[in-house]
Amino acid sequence: MLGLILVALFGGIAVFYRKTLEDASLDLPVKLSEKLDRLWEVAQESLREKKYLRAEKALLTILRVDERNATAYNRLGILYAKQQAFKDAIECFEIAQSLEPSASSLHNVGLIYFETKNYDKAALAFEQALEMEGDLSARHIAYAKVQEKLGNNKKMIESLERAVEIDPIPQTLNILADAYERVGQAELSLELREKAARMIIPQGQPKRVVQPRRVV
């Protein structure tokens, strides 16, 4: 779960990385700005290739130049999480959150707490992330998983139902169907599975276009 959702969040982190870098460039000499650009490229490339030591050195160099760069702390946190250095990862995400509050930082902290089975703290982090940005189904799914671990089936179902409202695709429908089945709501589970199956179109089969009804 940790790997999948962190991957899903990379895109969001990249957006404010660009903004942070552009803002910093306004106040930095051209050569230094170019050096930072190059360091970011090295960090990104090294993370993709799992060259973690090289990525860490690049990110730490960026932070020596710009010690308030929240994006660099977020990336460093992701790097440490991948290496299961969870204490260091949490510290980086919390620093990033203090510098530039974001739902992504809070969500990442929640994922680390979940991975280390600190479910109460994970729930709190996810709740704070949802308050800031509640329109991503992945956030609600993560929160539901924590509530299940805490034995709060009602909250788990409510959160998954919200995820389906946001993103009613076969994957989220089946996740909710699994949850219904676990809490003994077999009929609702079957209903959702059938709905999900109808949404999956066989390869090569054209999607049927439903014509709107004419208003008389």
Secondary structure, 3 states (H helix, E strand, C coil): CHHHHHHHHHHHHHHHHHHHHHHHHCCCCHHHHHHHHHHHHHHHHHHHCCCHHHHHHHHHHHHHHCCCCHHHHHHHHHHHHHCCCHHHHHHHHHHHHHHCCCHHHHHHHHHHHHHCCCHHHHHHHHHHHHHHCCCCHHHHHHHHHHHHHCCCHHHHHHHHHHHHHHCCCHHHHHHHHHHHHHCCCHHHHHHHHHHHHHHCCCCCCCCCCCCCCCCC
